[in-house]
């Protein structure tokens, strides 16, 4: 029999023969006590047998203590543990208010921390689902306007051929196309990639095959790999899908594979279909047209710095070889994981910090409750010690009680955390979470459970040590003497007050952070967008190339759409643009100012082609000059409107209306005819950049964004817009209908700031409640322990006002100390998170004053209730009770 099983058998055997063991032990102890008595009588014959018996008992020791030690030695620890467990349940059931409060506080703090940690884990800690993902990097060109700028396909070919640091370098692009099927056409998202894209990631299809080498060339057959979701949704998961044809942008593609269920590539999401490059468009073939992103795998032993140096040298070579297109084009390399997470990282750390602070406050509160409860059990501890219970035995009892509470709190907290994950995920907009696929299917995994286990362990230590400190060094005689009177709030004077100060200080930090985030959100949502977003409906229009293949057809369709929509009831103005505001600063071009010396430099500017009423639809302000007219077409000289940032950048101290500009290629004069106030083309928290607007009739495309100003509810007109477009031509795709207000409110920057403000604000509200409740509990307990003192004071003539001052001054002192410490810590914490604040300084005085005032008022209100109870104490009743 193995030793472990033998030991377990012996322990069970001892447990089954407990009564016989107790009888044998009693007989053995009586025998040794009798021997001791005989020795004492032989040494001093003058003693009576009774006196010798007393002396023998004193030397022999306490029977209960010796019996417990003997049982522990021979293996009855299991029995005593069960006894401790049953006694703990009785004690916790007897003090149900304490038990429920402690479990709820622990569960609340754990739920918040674990739920937020699951998001942090999914985004920052969980390895990317690719082979040896730490060796994957994002590869970009770099310009003054954007550090992470897109690659051109010709540059990619040169970087791929000349680099010495990558085992493979591939490119990808997120794109939108039309899918033709028996129901007509619909818009779908695709990932457009080079042939080795999936191999560089180390991802293999679960059905069919990957793209073959050379399959991304124009001469190759068009092929497509399905995402798992598209396979299930559109083809029912049929294995016969391989070899079938699918029509994308009116071009047939052969399905060759299906990707794994858990595959996602955030920079190109959401993508249902993955196609190869087939560079057949004008932009694809131009070295100066940048639209691709790079992903590469580092060679073994190559560092990120070495990779950056290598691609930078290649960029410099290309700049010398192609000065017209590659001037000032640098390079940038970053770990793929950092590129994918992007701006979410600091926000997640702020949220995790807020949840952790809430957990700390809950811990302080529980420690205060435990301290108070331990003080109320001083007499019990003293009596049990006097009866022979060792300090270790008492500590084990408190440890058992603590573990029972921790187990219950952890189970409840994990259930709340799981519900919190589901709720938070459901609140994320669908298009946003589609681009952040790592947040899909959040749940418990080994890292999240390990994090929860650490919290549970710390809670177990806190729950066990706090009352055990009292049990370890009891002053038995004093406690027995004072057991009926209490200890006059000694816990309050020693540790309780310190815990309250730390709790209040932590609450201040959370409240200040929440206030700053809320103020940042308000500033963000009220940032000057350069337009009036109310009553604007928008929609994307995409026309089939087979029907609308040339520029005159695009212009005619655009005018027809505007005329049909303008005739709808409630529509006041209609305009179109190549991109809508708040969509990003992309789609840039290079310009030069005619009449000035030019040495090949690249003057970068955002580029939009718009129709005459577009600015009026937005409510944009014309600063000088004029808007476009329908007569600004190909038969007239080229004209342009610029924004104020363009004027500041390229015409400081000059009148732009007196100048002409031109693209770099071809050089054709463009007269500036108007200047508009900056429209927020990029994200709300981004800096305004130069923007150039060209008439649609002079620079058109087959797709455009429709913007409609209405006199009624703009959301209600969206279905009518879709129907109107389809009435013009069923093959035209109208999608992404939304109101401008919704676009602004659901933009990534607004959503991130709003969600962080709400979550941290919720943590702060709970922290305020917990800290105030903690202060109330300690003050109330102190008052209850000082009833006799207060009664004596009032019997000697003290007024109620002096009792109020006594209690409130002590609470006010602790509150003041806590708030002052908290404000200092809050300024430091806010400075560390300055990157996530918008338009707010870390030492925002109004926020600091407001937090101090709110917490002071709440603390005084919490202290007033026990102070009022103390002031109404009847001296006679108080003294009689003592």
C-alpha positions in Angstrom: 0.0 0.0 0.0 1.4 3.5 -0.9 2.5 5.6 2.0 -0.1 8.3 1.3 -2.9 5.8 1.3 -1.5 4.2 4.5 -1.5 7.6 6.2 -5.0 8.3 5.1 -6.2 4.9 6.3 -4.6 5.4 9.7 -6.2 8.8 10.1 -9.6 7.4 9.2 -9.0 4.5 11.6 -8.2 7.0 14.3 -11.3 8.9 13.5 -13.5 5.8 13.7 -11.9 4.8 17.1 -12.2 8.3 18.6 -14.1 7.2 21.7 -11.6 4.4 22.5 -8.7 6.8 21.9 -10.3 9.4 24.3 -10.8 6.7 27.0 -7.3 5.4 26.7 -5.9 8.9 26.7 -7.9 9.8 29.8 -6.6 6.6 31.5 -3.0 7.4 30.5 -3.3 11.0 31.8 -4.8 9.9 35.1 -1.9 7.4 35.5 0.8 10.0 34.9 -1.0 12.4 37.2 -1.1 9.8 40.0 2.6 9.1 39.5 3.3 12.8 39.8 1.2 13.0 43.0 3.2 10.1 44.6 6.5 11.8 43.7 5.3 15.0 45.4 4.2 13.1 48.6 7.5 11.3 48.8 9.4 14.5 48.4 7.3 16.3 51.1 5.5 13.9 53.5 4.0 16.8 55.3 1.6 17.5 52.4 -1.9 16.1 52.5 -2.9 13.9 49.6 -5.4 16.6 48.5 -2.6 19.3 48.4 -0.3 16.9 46.6 -3.1 16.3 44.0 -3.5 20.1 43.4 0.3 20.4 42.9 0.3 17.5 40.5 -2.5 19.1 38.5 -0.7 22.4 38.3 2.5 20.7 37.0 0.7 18.4 34.7 -1.1 21.2 32.9 -4.6 21.9 31.4 -6.4 18.7 30.4 -8.2 20.3 27.4 -5.0 21.7 26.0 -3.1 18.4 26.4 -6.0 16.5 24.9 -6.0 18.8 21.8 -2.3 18.5 21.4 -2.4 14.7 21.7 -5.2 14.5 19.1 -3.2 16.7 16.7 -0.1 14.5 17.2 -1.9 11.2 16.4 -3.9 12.6 13.5 -7.2 14.0 14.6 -6.6 17.3 12.9 -9.2 16.3 10.3 -11.8 16.0 13.0 -10.9 19.4 14.6 -11.0 20.9 11.1 -14.5 19.7 10.6 -15.4 21.1 14.0 -13.8 24.4 13.1 -15.8 24.4 9.8 -19.1 23.7 11.6 -18.4 26.3 14.3 -17.5 28.8 11.5 -20.8 28.2 9.8 -22.7 28.7 13.1 -20.7 31.9 13.8 -21.3 33.4 10.4 -25.0 32.4 10.4 -25.3 34.1 13.8 -23.7 37.3 12.5 -25.6 37.2 9.2 -25.2 41.0 8.5 -21.5 40.8 8.8 -21.3 37.7 6.6 -23.5 39.0 3.8 -21.7 42.3 3.8 -18.2 40.8 3.7 -19.2 38.3 1.0 -20.9 41.0 -1.1 -18.0 43.4 -0.9 -15.4 40.7 -1.8 -17.6 39.6 -4.7 -18.1 43.1 -5.9 -14.4 43.9 -5.9 -13.5 40.6 -7.5 -16.2 40.8 -10.2 -15.1 44.3 -11.3 -11.4 43.3 -11.3 -11.8 39.9 -13.0 -14.2 41.3 -15.7 -11.9 44.1 -16.7 -8.8 41.8 -16.5 -10.5 39.5 -19.0 -10.5 42.4 -21.5 -6.9 43.3 -20.7 -5.9 39.6 -21.0 -7.6 39.2 -24.4 -6.1 42.4 -25.8 -2.7 42.6 -24.2 -1.6 39.3 -22.5 -3.1 36.6 -24.7 -0.6 35.7 -27.4 -1.8 36.4 -31.0 -3.3 33.2 -32.5 -0.4 32.8 -34.9 2.7 30.6 -35.0 5.5 32.2 -33.0 3.6 35.5 -32.9 6.3 37.3 -31.0 8.4 37.3 -34.2 5.6 39.0 -36.3 5.9 42.8 -37.0 3.8 45.4 -38.8 5.8 47.1 -41.6 4.9 50.6 -42.8 6.2 53.5 -44.7 6.4 56.7 -42.7 5.7 60.4 -43.5 5.5 63.6 -41.6 1.7 63.4 -41.3 1.5 59.7 -40.3 4.0 57.6 -38.5 2.3 54.4 -39.8 1.7 55.1 -43.4 0.5 52.7 -46.1 2.8 50.9 -48.5 2.5 51.1 -52.3 2.6 47.8 -54.1 5.7 48.7 -56.2 7.5 49.7 -52.9 6.4 46.4 -51.3 8.0 44.4 -54.2 11.3 46.3 -53.6 11.2 45.9 -49.8 10.4 42.2 -50.2 13.3 41.6 -52.6 15.9 43.8 -50.8 15.4 43.2 -47.1 17.8 41.1 -45.1 15.8 40.8 -41.8 12.5 39.1 -42.7 11.9 35.4 -43.5 8.8 36.7 -45.4 7.1 40.0 -46.0 3.5 40.2 -47.1 0.8 42.9 -47.5 -2.9 43.1 -46.9 -5.7 45.6 -47.3 -9.2 45.8 -45.8 -11.7 46.5 -48.6 -15.4 46.6 -49.5 -16.8 44.9 -52.6 -20.2 43.8 -53.9 -21.3 40.2 -53.8 -23.6 39.0 -56.5 -26.0 36.2 -55.9 -29.5 35.1 -56.7 -31.0 37.7 -54.4 -29.2 40.6 -56.2 -26.1 42.4 -54.9 -25.0 43.2 -51.4 -21.9 44.8 -49.8 -19.4 42.5 -48.2 -16.0 43.1 -46.5 -12.9 41.4 -47.9 -9.3 41.0 -47.0 -7.1 41.6 -50.1 -3.7 40.0 -49.5 -0.5 38.8 -51.1 -0.1 35.1 -51.8 2.0 34.3 -48.7 -0.1 36.2 -46.2 -1.5 33.2 -44.4 1.9 31.4 -44.4 3.6 34.3 -42.8 1.0 34.1 -40.0 1.4 30.3 -39.8 -2.3 29.8 -40.4 -3.6 26.9 -42.5 -7.1 26.4 -43.9 -9.2 23.7 -42.2 -10.7 22.8 -45.6 -9.1 23.1 -49.0 -5.8 24.9 -49.5 -4.0 28.2 -49.1 -3.0 30.6 -51.9 -0.2 29.3 -54.0 2.9 31.2 -54.9 2.2 33.6 -57.8 -1.6 33.4 -57.3 -1.7 37.1 -56.5 -0.4 38.1 -60.0 -2.7 39.6 -62.6 -2.2 36.7 -64.9 -3.4 34.1 -62.3 -6.9 32.9 -61.8 -8.9 34.7 -59.2 -9.3 32.7 -56.1 -10.8 33.2 -52.7 -10.6 31.7 -49.2 -13.7 31.9 -47.0 -13.8 32.9 -43.4 -15.4 30.3 -41.1 -18.4 32.5 -40.5 -19.0 33.0 -44.2 -18.7 29.3 -44.8 -21.3 28.6 -42.1 -23.7 31.5 -42.9 -23.6 31.4 -46.7 -22.8 27.8 -47.5 -24.1 25.9 -44.5 -20.7 24.5 -43.7 -20.8 22.2 -46.7 -17.5 20.6 -47.6 -18.6 20.8 -51.3 -18.0 24.5 -51.3 -14.4 23.9 -52.6 -14.4 24.7 -56.3 -17.5 26.7 -56.4 -17.6 30.2 -57.9 -18.4 33.4 -56.1 -18.9 36.8 -57.9 -17.1 39.6 -56.2 -17.2 43.1 -57.8 -18.7 41.3 -60.9 -15.6 39.1 -61.2 -15.8 35.3 -60.7 -13.6 33.9 -58.0 -13.0 30.2 -57.3 -13.3 29.1 -53.6 -10.2 27.2 -52.7 -10.3 27.0 -48.9 -12.0 27.7 -45.5 -10.1 29.3 -42.6 -10.3 28.0 -39.0 -13.1 29.1 -36.7 -10.9 31.0 -34.3 -8.9 32.8 -37.0 -9.1 36.6 -37.0 -6.8 39.3 -38.2 -7.9 42.5 -36.5 -6.4 45.1 -38.9 -8.4 43.6 -41.8 -11.6 42.7 -39.9 -14.4 42.1 -40.5 -13.7 40.1 -43.6 -15.9 37.4 -45.0 -13.8 36.7 -48.1 -10.0 36.7 -48.5 -8.7 37.4 -52.1 -5.3 37.9 -53.6 -4.0 41.2 -55.0 -4.4 41.0 -58.8 -3.0 44.6 -59.2 -5.0 45.7 -62.2 -6.1 49.2 -61.1 -4.3 52.4 -61.6 -3.6 53.0 -58.0 -2.1 49.5 -57.6 0.4 50.1 -60.3 1.6 53.6 -59.2 4.5 53.8 -56.8 3.1 57.0 -55.4 -0.3 55.5 -54.5 -0.2 54.0 -51.0 -3.0 51.7 -49.9 -1.4 48.5 -48.4 -0.2 47.4 -44.9 2.7 45.1 -44.4 3.2 42.2 -42.0 6.5 40.3 -41.7 8.2 37.6 -39.8 11.6 38.4 -38.3 14.5 36.1 -38.9 15.9 34.3 -35.9 18.3 36.6 -34.0 17.1 39.8 -35.7 15.9 42.5 -33.3 13.2 45.1 -34.0 15.9 47.8 -34.1 17.9 45.9 -36.7 14.8 45.4 -38.8 13.9 49.1 -38.7 17.5 50.0 -39.7 17.3 47.7 -42.6 14.0 48.8 -44.1 15.0 52.4 -43.4 18.0 52.0 -45.5 15.9 50.5 -48.3 13.5 53.4 -48.1 16.4 55.8 -48.5 17.6 53.8 -51.5 14.2 54.0 -53.1 14.1 57.8 -52.4 17.3 58.2 -54.4 16.0 56.0 -57.2 12.5 57.4 -57.4 12.8 61.0 -56.1 9.4 62.0 -57.6 7.3 59.4 -55.8 9.4 58.5 -52.8 10.7 61.8 -51.5 10.5 61.9 -47.7 9.2 58.4 -47.5 10.7 56.7 -44.5 10.0 53.3 -42.8 8.5 52.1 -39.6 8.4 48.7 -37.9 6.5 47.8 -34.8 5.5 44.5 -33.1 2.3 43.3 -34.6 0.6 42.9 -31.2 1.2 46.6 -30.4 -0.1 47.7 -33.8 -3.3 45.6 -33.3 -4.0 47.0 -29.9 -3.2 50.6 -30.8 -4.8 53.2 -28.6 -6.7 50.8 -26.5 -3.8 49.9 -24.3 -3.7 53.0 -22.0 -7.5 52.9 -21.7 -7.4 49.3 -20.6 -4.8 50.0 -18.0 -6.9 52.9 -16.7 -9.9 50.6 -16.4 -7.9 47.8 -14.7 -6.5 50.4 -12.3 -9.9 51.7 -11.5 -11.2 48.2 -10.8 -8.2 47.4 -8.7 -8.7 50.5 -6.6 -12.3 49.5 -6.0 -11.1 46.1 -4.9 -8.6 47.8 -2.5 -11.4 49.9 -1.0 -13.5 46.8 -0.6 -10.5 45.2 1.1 -10.1 48.1 3.5 -13.8 48.0 4.3 -13.7 44.3 5.0 -10.6 44.7 7.2 -12.4 47.4 9.2 -15.4 45.0 9.7 -13.1 42.2 10.7 -11.3 44.4 13.2 -14.5 45.5 14.8 -15.8 42.0 14.9 -12.6 40.7 16.4 -12.8 43.4 19.1 -16.4 42.3 19.9 -15.1 38.7 20.4 -12.3 39.6 22.9 -14.1 38.0 25.8 -14.8 34.8 23.7 -11.1 34.6 22.8 -10.0 35.2 26.4 -12.4 32.5 27.8 -11.3 30.0 25.2 -7.7 30.7 26.0 -8.3 30.4 29.7 -9.9 27.0 29.1 -6.7 25.8 27.4 -7.1 26.7 23.7 -3.6 27.6 22.3 -3.1 30.7 20.2 -2.5 28.4 17.2 -5.8 26.7 17.8 -7.6 30.0 17.9 -5.8 31.3 14.8 -6.9 28.1 13.0 -10.5 28.8 13.9 -10.3 32.3 12.4 -8.5 31.0 9.3 -11.3 28.6 8.8 -13.9 31.3 9.1 -12.0 33.5 6.7 -11.7 30.7 4.1 -15.5 30.0 4.3 -16.2 33.7 3.5 -13.6 33.8 0.8 -14.9 30.7 -0.9 -18.4 32.0 -0.9 -17.3 35.5 -2.0 -15.1 34.1 -4.8 -17.9 31.9 -6.2 -20.3 34.8 -6.1 -17.7 37.2 -7.6 -16.8 34.8 -10.5 -20.5 34.5 -11.3 -20.8 38.3 -11.3 -17.6 38.7 -13.3 -18.9 36.3 -16.0 -22.2 38.2 -16.2 -20.2 41.5 -16.4 -18.1 40.2 -19.3 -21.3 39.3 -21.2 -22.9 42.7 -20.5 -19.9 44.7 -21.3 -19.4 42.8 -24.6 -23.0 43.3 -25.5 -22.6 47.1 -25.1 -19.7 47.3 -27.6 -21.1 48.4 -31.0 -21.2 45.5 -33.5 -18.9 47.1 -36.1 -16.4 48.1 -33.3 -16.2 44.6 -31.8 -16.0 43.1 -35.4 -12.7 45.1 -35.7 -11.6 44.0 -32.3 -12.1 40.3 -32.7 -10.0 39.4 -29.7 -12.9 40.6 -27.5 -15.3 38.1 -29.0 -16.2 35.0 -26.8 -14.6 36.4 -23.7 -14.6 34.0 -20.7 -12.5 32.3 -18.1 -9.2 30.9 -19.2 -6.1 29.9 -17.1 -4.7 33.4 -16.9 -8.1 35.0 -15.8 -8.6 32.2 -13.3 -5.1 32.6 -12.0 -5.8 36.3 -11.5 -8.9 35.5 -9.6 -7.0 32.9 -7.5 -4.5 35.6 -6.5 -7.3 37.9 -5.4 -8.9 35.0 -3.4 -5.5 34.2 -1.8 -4.9 37.8 -0.8 -8.5 38.0 0.6 -7.9 34.8 2.5 -4.8 36.2 4.1 -6.6 39.4 4.9 -9.7 37.6 6.4 -7.4 35.3 8.4 -4.7 37.6 9.7 -6.9 40.5 10.8 -8.7 38.7 13.5 -5.8 36.4 14.1 -3.6 39.3 15.3 -6.0 39.7 18.2 -6.1 36.0 18.9 -2.3 35.6 18.9 -1.5 37.9 21.8 -4.6 38.2 24.0 -4.2 39.7 27.4 -6.4 37.2 29.1 -7.0 38.8 32.4 -7.7 42.2 31.1 -10.0 40.9 28.4 -12.0 38.8 31.0 -12.2 41.9 33.2 -13.3 44.2 30.4 -15.3 41.7 28.5 -18.6 43.1 29.7 -17.7 46.7 28.8 -15.8 46.4 25.6 -12.5 48.2 24.9 -13.6 51.7 24.5 -13.0 51.7 20.7 -9.4 50.6 20.9 -9.6 49.3 17.3 -10.8 52.7 16.1 -7.8 54.4 17.7 -5.2 52.0 16.5 -5.8 50.3 13.1 -9.4 51.2 12.2 -8.7 54.9 11.8 -5.7 54.2 9.5 -7.8 51.9 7.3 -10.5 54.6 7.0 -7.9 57.2 5.9 -6.5 54.8 3.3 -10.1 54.0 2.1 -11.0 57.6 1.8 -7.8 58.4 0.0 -8.3 55.6 -2.5 -11.9 56.8 -3.1 -10.6 60.3 -3.9 -8.2 58.9 -6.5 -11.1 57.0 -8.2 -13.5 59.9 -8.0 -10.9 62.3 -9.5 -10.0 59.9 -12.3 -13.7 59.4 -13.0 -14.3 63.2 -13.0 -11.4 63.8 -15.4 -12.6 61.1 -17.8 -16.1 62.4 -17.7 -14.9 65.9 -18.4 -12.7 64.5 -21.2 -15.8 62.9 -22.7 -17.8 66.1 -22.5 -15.0 68.1 -24.2 -14.6 65.4 -26.8 -18.4 65.3 -27.7 -18.5 69.1 -27.8 -15.3 69.5 -29.8 -15.8 71.9 -32.7 -16.4 69.5 -35.7 -16.9 72.4 -38.1 -20.5 71.3 -38.8 -24.0 71.0 -37.4 -24.6 67.2 -37.2 -28.3 67.4 -36.3 -30.8 66.2 -38.9 -28.1 64.7 -41.2 -28.6 61.2 -42.7 -25.7 59.5 -44.5 -25.3 56.4 -46.7 -22.6 54.9 -48.9 -23.3 54.3 -52.6 -21.5 51.8 -54.8 -22.3 51.3 -58.4 -21.4 48.3 -60.6 -18.5 48.8 -62.9 -20.2 47.0 -65.8 -22.9 49.7 -66.0 -21.1 52.7 -64.7 -17.6 52.3 -66.1 -16.6 55.8 -67.0 -16.4 59.2 -65.5 -19.4 60.7 -67.4 -21.6 57.9 -66.1 -20.4 58.4 -62.5 -21.2 62.1 -62.7 -24.6 61.4 -64.3 -25.5 58.8 -61.6 -24.4 61.2 -58.8 -26.6 64.0 -60.2 -29.5 61.6 -60.6 -29.2 60.3 -57.0 -29.1 63.8 -55.7 -32.2 64.9 -57.7 -34.2 61.8 -56.6 -33.3 62.2 -53.0 -33.9 66.0 -53.0 -37.5 65.3 -54.1 -38.3 63.2 -51.0 -40.5 64.8 -48.4 -38.6 66.4 -45.6 -35.3 66.6 -47.5 -33.9 70.1 -47.6 -30.4 69.7 -49.0 -28.4 66.8 -50.6 -24.6 66.5 -51.1 -22.0 63.8 -51.6 -18.3 63.4 -50.8 -15.7 60.7 -51.4 -15.4 60.3 -47.6 -17.5 61.5 -44.7 -16.3 63.5 -41.7 -15.0 61.5 -38.7 -13.9 58.8 -41.1 -10.2 59.3 -40.9 -7.5 61.5 -42.3 -6.6 59.0 -45.0 -7.0 59.5 -48.8 -4.2 62.1 -49.0 -2.5 63.6 -52.0 0.7 65.6 -52.7 0.4 69.2 -53.9 2.7 72.1 -54.8 2.0 75.8 -54.7 2.5 77.3 -58.2 4.6 80.4 -58.4 6.8 79.2 -55.5 10.2 77.5 -55.7 9.8 73.8 -55.6 12.5 71.2 -55.0 10.4 68.0 -55.2 9.1 68.1 -51.6 5.9 66.3 -50.8 3.3 68.7 -49.3 0.7 66.3 -47.9 -3.0 67.1 -47.6 -6.2 65.2 -47.1 -8.2 65.0 -50.3 -12.0 64.9 -50.8 -14.2 65.4 -53.9 -17.6 66.9 -53.0 -20.7 68.3 -54.7 -21.9 71.9 -54.5 -24.3 71.6 -51.6 -22.1 69.3 -49.5 -20.8 72.1 -47.2 -24.4 73.5 -46.8 -25.6 70.0 -45.8 -23.0 69.9 -43.1 -23.5 73.5 -42.0 -19.9 74.2 -42.6 -18.8 77.9 -42.3 -17.5 79.6 -45.4 -14.7 82.0 -44.3 -13.9 83.6 -47.6 -14.6 83.0 -51.3 -17.3 80.8 -52.7 -18.7 77.3 -52.7 -18.7 75.1 -55.8 -21.4 75.2 -58.4 -22.7 72.7 -60.8 -20.9 74.6 -63.6 -17.5 73.6 -62.0 -17.0 70.7 -64.4 -14.5 69.4 -66.9 -15.2 72.2 -69.3 -14.1 74.9 -66.8 -10.8 75.6 -65.1 -10.0 73.4 -62.1 -11.0 74.9 -58.7 -10.5 73.9 -55.1 -11.7 74.9 -51.6 -9.3 74.5 -48.7 -9.8 74.5 -44.9 -8.3 76.8 -42.3 -5.6 74.3 -41.4 -4.5 74.3 -45.0 -4.3 78.1 -45.0 -2.3 78.1 -41.8 0.1 75.4 -43.0 0.8 76.6 -46.6 -0.2 80.3 -46.7 0.8 81.9 -43.4 0.3 85.6 -43.7 -1.0 85.3 -47.3 -4.3 85.3 -49.1 -4.8 81.8 -50.5 -7.5 83.1 -52.9 -4.7 84.8 -54.8 -2.8 81.5 -55.4 -3.0 78.4 -57.5 -1.9 75.0 -56.6 -1.3 71.8 -58.5 -0.9 68.1 -58.0 2.6 66.8 -58.5 1.6 64.7 -61.5 0.2 66.0 -63.8 1.0 69.7 -63.1 -2.2 71.4 -63.9 -3.3 74.7 -62.3 -6.0 74.6 -59.7 -7.5 77.9 -58.5 -8.4 78.2 -54.8 -11.9 79.8 -54.8 -12.9 79.3 -51.1 -11.8 78.7 -47.6 -14.0 76.8 -45.1 -13.6 76.4 -41.3 -12.0 73.1 -40.4 -14.3 70.1 -40.6 -13.2 67.2 -38.3 -12.4 64.7 -41.0 -10.4 62.5 -38.6 -11.3 61.2 -35.2 -12.7 63.6 -32.6 -9.5 63.6 -30.6 -7.2 64.1 -33.6 -5.5 67.3 -34.6 -7.0 69.1 -37.6 -4.9 68.7 -40.7 -4.8 70.4 -44.1 -7.8 69.4 -46.3 -8.3 70.0 -50.0 -11.8 69.8 -51.5 -12.3 69.3 -55.3 -15.6 69.5 -57.2 -17.1 66.0 -57.9 -17.7 67.1 -61.5 -14.0 67.5 -62.0 -12.7 64.6 -59.9 -15.3 61.8 -59.7 -15.5 58.1 -58.8 -18.0 55.2 -59.1 -18.7 55.3 -55.3 -19.5 58.1 -53.0 -21.0 59.0 -49.6 -24.5 60.5 -49.6 -25.2 63.3 -47.0 -28.8 64.5 -46.6 -30.2 67.3 -44.4 -33.8 66.8 -43.4 -36.4 68.7 -41.6 -37.6 65.6 -39.8 -36.2 62.7 -37.9 -33.1 61.8 -39.9 -33.1 58.2 -38.7 -36.6 57.6 -40.1 -35.6 58.6 -43.6 -32.8 56.0 -43.9 -35.1 53.1 -45.2 -36.6 55.6 -47.7 -33.1 56.5 -49.0 -32.2 52.9 -49.6 -35.5 52.2 -51.4 -35.0 55.3 -53.6 -31.5 54.3 -54.6 -32.7 50.8 -55.5 -35.5 52.3 -57.6 -32.9 54.0 -59.7 -31.0 50.8 -60.3 -31.4 47.5 -58.3 -27.7 46.8 -59.0 -26.6 49.9 -57.0 -25.6 49.0 -53.5 -26.7 51.4 -50.7 -25.3 50.5 -47.3 -23.9 51.8 -44.0 -26.9 54.1 -43.5 -26.5 56.1 -40.3 -27.2 59.5 -38.9 -24.3 61.9 -38.5 -25.0 62.2 -34.8 -24.6 58.4 -34.5 -21.4 58.4 -36.5 -20.0 60.9 -34.1 -21.2 59.2 -30.9 -20.1 55.7 -32.1 -16.8 56.8 -33.5 -13.9 54.8 -32.0 -12.5 57.7 -30.0 -16.0 58.7 -28.6 -16.8 55.1 -27.7 -13.5 54.5 -26.0 -13.7 57.7 -23.9 -17.4 57.1 -23.2 -17.0 53.5 -22.0 -14.0 54.3 -19.9 -15.8 57.3 -18.3 -18.9 55.2 -17.5 -17.0 52.2 -16.2 -14.6 54.2 -14.0 -17.5 56.4 -13.0 -19.4 53.3 -11.8 -16.3 52.2 -9.9 -16.0 55.6 -8.3 -19.7 55.6 -7.3 -19.3 52.3 -5.7 -16.0 53.4 -4.0 -17.8 56.5 -2.6 -20.6 54.3 -1.2 -18.1 51.8 0.3 -15.9 54.4 1.8 -18.8 56.3 3.4 -20.2 53.0 4.7 -16.8 52.1 6.1 -16.5 55.4 7.8 -20.0 55.1 9.2 -19.3 51.6 10.5 -16.1 52.6 12.3 -17.6 55.8 13.8 -20.8 53.9 14.8 -18.8 51.2 16.5 -16.6 53.7 18.3 -19.7 55.5 19.6 -21.2 52.2 20.8 -18.0 51.4 22.6 -17.9 54.8 24.2 -21.4 54.8 25.5 -20.3 54.8 29.1 -17.8 57.6 28.5 -20.4 59.7 26.8 -22.9 59.0 29.5 -20.4 60.2 32.2 -19.7 63.4 30.1 -23.4 64.2 29.9 -24.0 63.3 33.5 -21.3 65.8 34.4 -23.1 68.5 32.4 -21.8 68.2 28.8 -24.2 69.6 26.2 -25.4 67.8 23.1 -23.4 70.2 21.0 -20.2 69.2 22.6 -20.9 65.5 22.0 -21.6 66.3 18.3 -18.3 68.1 18.1 -16.5 65.2 19.8 -17.7 62.7 17.3 -17.7 64.9 14.2 -14.3 66.4 14.9 -12.7 63.0 15.1 -14.5 61.9 11.9 -13.7 65.2 10.2 -10.0 64.9 11.0 -9.8 61.5 9.5 -11.8 62.6 6.4 -9.5 65.6 5.9 -6.4 63.5 6.1 -7.8 61.0 3.7 -8.9 63.6 1.2 -5.5 65.4 1.3 -3.6 62.2 0.8 -6.0 61.2 -1.9 -5.7 64.5 -3.8 -2.0 64.2 -4.0 -2.2 60.6 -5.2 -4.9 61.5 -7.7 -2.8 64.2 -9.3 0.0 61.8 -9.8 -2.4 59.1 -11.1 -4.0 61.6 -13.5 -0.6 62.7 -14.8 0.3 59.1 -15.5 -2.9 58.7 -17.6 -2.6 62.1 -19.4 -2.5 60.3 -22.7 -6.1 59.2 -22.4 -7.4 62.6 -21.3 -8.7 65.1 -23.9 -8.7 68.8 -23.2 -8.2 68.3 -19.5 -5.1 68.7 -17.3 -4.3 66.2 -14.6 -4.5 69.0 -11.9 -7.9 70.2 -13.1 -8.9 72.5 -10.1 -12.7 72.4 -10.5 -12.6 68.6 -10.6 -10.4 68.3 -7.5 -12.6 70.8 -5.6 -15.8 69.0 -6.6 -14.4 65.6 -5.5 -13.2 67.0 -2.1 -16.6 68.7 -1.6 -18.6 65.6 -2.5 -16.6 63.3 -0.3 -16.5 65.7 2.6 -20.3 66.1 2.5 -20.9 62.4 2.2 -18.4 61.7 5.1 -20.0 64.2 7.4 -23.5 62.9 6.6 -22.3 59.4 7.4 -20.7 60.6 10.7 -23.8 62.7 11.7 -26.0 59.6 12.2 -23.9 58.0 14.9 -23.1 61.5 16.3 -26.8 62.2 16.7 -27.2 58.8 18.4 -24.4 59.6 20.8 -25.9 63.1 21.6 -29.2 61.6 22.6 -27.8 59.0 25.0 -29.6 58.9 28.4 -26.8 59.1 31.0 -28.7 57.0 33.5 -29.4 54.3 31.0 -25.9 54.3 29.8 -24.4 54.0 33.3 -26.8 51.4 34.3 -26.1 49.3 31.2 -22.4 49.4 32.0 
